[in-house]
Amino acid sequence: LSTRAVIDQALAGHSTEAMAMAGCAALAAAATVLGPSLETHLSVIVADSVAQLHLEPRIQRFLASVETLEHLEHSDFLDRVTVLDHASWKLTHGLWSVIDVVFAGLRLLLLMLLLGTVSPVLLPLLVAAGVALALDQHGQRGVARAETDTAESFRLQRHLFTLATQAATSKEIWVAGVGGELARRQRAAWDEALVRRTAARLRSAGWRLGGWLMFSLCFAAGLVLVLRLAATGQASAGDVVLTLTVAVALRDSVQSALVRAGVALNAGTYVEPYLWLRDYVARHRQTGQRLPAPAVLRDGIAFEGVTFTYPGTARPVLDDVSFHLAAGSVVAIVGEFGSGKTSLVKLLTKFYTPDAGTIRVDGTDLSDLDTEAWRSRCSAAFQDFGRFRIRFAETVGLGDLPHADTAGRLADAVAAADADGLVRRLPNGMDTQLGRLFGGVELSGGQWQKTALARASMRQGPLLFVLDEPTASLDAPSEGAILERYMVRARELAARTGAVTVIVSHRFSTIAGADQILVFGAGRIMEAGTHAELLALGGRYADLYGIQARAYTAN
Ligand SMILES: Nc1ncnc2c1ncn2[C@@H]1O[C@H](COP(=O)(O)OP(=O)(O)OP(=O)(O)O)[C@@H](O)[C@H]1O
């Protein structure tokens, strides 16, 4: 507007007005340069703080508040988590772009009003710009769909990449010489995802190009019209300059609106999984009032006709299983690989719910107990134990967060896991940072297992103490020392809370002292009794025990 006024006033010989208008034009130009730069800085600051401080912890809290672990088997859940991985910044930045789009729209509207002051015939250009935007958004939606649809291939590619680059797995890959094959599979998974994503992006570019061409043609026609108006004296020289200036600004504005709309729409790719996840968690969070866990166990834990099948599979891994774990007892579970031992432990810790039958804790259905309250009375060391690369004291303290800083508790837990010698060898003792990734000390498999055992020994009053293959990565002297300590600990816990200690093991030497031994086979209990009773029975347990005993003797 100022530019048009400068030209028209100058041509009319009004130099003072022309100077004043030139000043206005300079101010407007300065604002145009400063505004976007300030906005960019502000958007980065806001996106960073919202993403890191609020969104990522929120997504983690979502995931942590699902009652069971069944969701980890659902591919639609995993697809969304894959899309959301590292996406919080993009999501926040994208949402900021929605504000940008609104302002870009207002700017477009203003430009069109300016054109309207030259001739109302130019106004339909706004419709042309709208159509161009709509075509662009249509293309972007296709890209978003392709990203969600190919999330599984993408996940496979990431998984294969991680396998090939992590120290633990790359050793096996190196020795087996399958690096090339894994790279080929990784490439195939990546290609599959990339082909669909690229096709969607090319289609999207086509829609964008088509829309922009259509708009450019309309604008060229408008410009011809203004020139003809000027030729017949119905428009001034200032009008022609205004139309040309707006032409350039309009082109930039439409392009910027398209880009911003693209970013905002891309945020939609992350908004959908985020909202889906939020709804999923709301549906699967524990609802209603549940019963507290008992203070002490008096009767014990009973499985009554329990059947369980993993989600998405057909065959039950536990099939109509019934048994009683007496309060205060040490129960060993043995059986062949894949016979359902760990699955049983997962049901006990409420990671899954049975399809049929009931698990009772002192007569109360486990599903009626408050999940968090029950888990807070469980201690467990799993065979696929976590390797938490933080300070040694912290990795142990995670087992009982309220007492993570209590030196006495930590020391007892370390002693229970026979890890005192390990701590003495660490350069900074309990304060040693673990993991080479963070400049700390890397532990061996057995040493990591000891940290898991120590973590599981932190709680002083569990009702259920689970040791799933507790000594699989340990040498014979450590195994002996640890089992001796855990037997003592089991008796102490039994006296304190009536706790049941469950030991899952393939090593029969580790379980001979148990009060009850359950022998599993194909998801059912084949035999049950004490070591002496089962040997006298001369069945499966006696066979397996005999094989192991002969192997030890031969060694
Ligand atoms: N998350 C899962 N989804 C589907 N099937 C599973 C899952 N976890 C285990 N299974 C299957 O359930 C069966 C029982 O597995 P489980 O881990 O309970 O056996 P296990 O007796 O503990 O075996 P191991 O001695 O090898 O540890 C196996 O056939 C296994 O393939």
The ligand as an SDF file (V2000), in Angstrom:
LIG
                    3D

 31 33  0  0  0  0  0  0  0  0999 V2000
    5.5180  -63.2690   24.2310 N   0  0  0  0  0  0  0  0  0  0  0  0
    5.1990  -64.4430   23.6770 C   0  0  0  0  0  0  0  0  0  0  0  0
    4.3320  -64.5020   22.6560 N   0  0  0  0  0  0  0  0  0  0  0  0
    4.0000  -65.6800   22.1140 C   0  0  0  0  0  0  0  0  0  0  0  0
    4.4760  -66.8530   22.5160 N   0  0  0  0  0  0  0  0  0  0  0  0
    5.3490  -66.8500   23.5290 C   0  0  0  0  0  0  0  0  0  0  0  0
    5.7630  -65.6440   24.1620 C   0  0  0  0  0  0  0  0  0  0  0  0
    6.6350  -65.9410   25.1530 N   0  0  0  0  0  0  0  0  0  0  0  0
    6.7640  -67.2860   25.1290 C   0  0  0  0  0  0  0  0  0  0  0  0
    5.9970  -67.8310   24.1680 N   0  0  0  0  0  0  0  0  0  0  0  0
    5.8460  -69.2520   23.8630 C   0  0  0  0  0  0  0  0  0  0  0  0
    5.2820  -69.8600   24.9940 O   0  0  0  0  0  0  0  0  0  0  0  0
    5.8610  -71.1310   25.2000 C   0  0  0  0  0  0  0  0  0  0  0  0
    6.3270  -71.2210   26.6520 C   0  0  0  0  0  0  0  0  0  0  0  0
    7.3570  -70.2580   26.8310 O   0  0  0  0  0  0  0  0  0  0  0  0
    8.0420  -70.0350   28.2440 P   0  0  0  0  0  0  0  0  0  0  0  0
    9.0040  -68.9410   28.1240 O   0  0  0  0  0  0  0  0  0  0  0  0
    6.9910  -69.9330   29.2850 O   0  0  0  0  0  0  0  0  0  0  0  0
    8.7790  -71.4310   28.4080 O   0  0  0  0  0  0  0  0  0  0  0  0
    9.8810  -71.8620   29.4680 P   0  0  0  0  0  0  0  0  0  0  0  0
    9.4470  -73.1690   29.9870 O   0  0  0  0  0  0  0  0  0  0  0  0
   10.1280  -70.7820   30.4660 O   0  0  0  0  0  0  0  0  0  0  0  0
   11.1200  -72.0210   28.5010 O   0  0  0  0  0  0  0  0  0  0  0  0
   12.6900  -71.8850   28.8520 P   0  0  0  0  0  0  0  0  0  0  0  0
   13.0420  -73.0350   29.7150 O   0  0  0  0  0  0  0  0  0  0  0  0
   13.3190  -71.9810   27.5200 O   0  0  0  0  0  0  0  0  0  0  0  0
   12.8940  -70.5630   29.5070 O   0  0  0  0  0  0  0  0  0  0  0  0
    6.9680  -71.2910   24.1850 C   0  0  0  0  0  0  0  0  0  0  0  0
    6.4940  -72.1630   23.1640 O   0  0  0  0  0  0  0  0  0  0  0  0
    7.1850  -69.9210   23.6520 C   0  0  0  0  0  0  0  0  0  0  0  0
    7.4700  -69.9550   22.2830 O   0  0  0  0  0  0  0  0  0  0  0  0
  1  2  1  0
  2  3  1  0
  2  7  2  0
  3  4  2  0
  4  5  1  0
  5  6  2  0
  6  7  1  0
  6 10  1  0
  7  8  1  0
  8  9  2  0
  9 10  1  0
 10 11  1  0
 11 12  1  0
 11 30  1  0
 12 13  1  0
 13 14  1  0
 13 28  1  0
 14 15  1  0
 15 16  1  0
 16 17  2  0
 16 18  1  0
 16 19  1  0
 19 20  1  0
 20 21  2  0
 20 22  1  0
 20 23  1  0
 23 24  1  0
 24 25  2  0
 24 26  1  0
 24 27  1  0
 28 29  1  0
 28 30  1  0
 30 31  1  0
M  END
$$$$
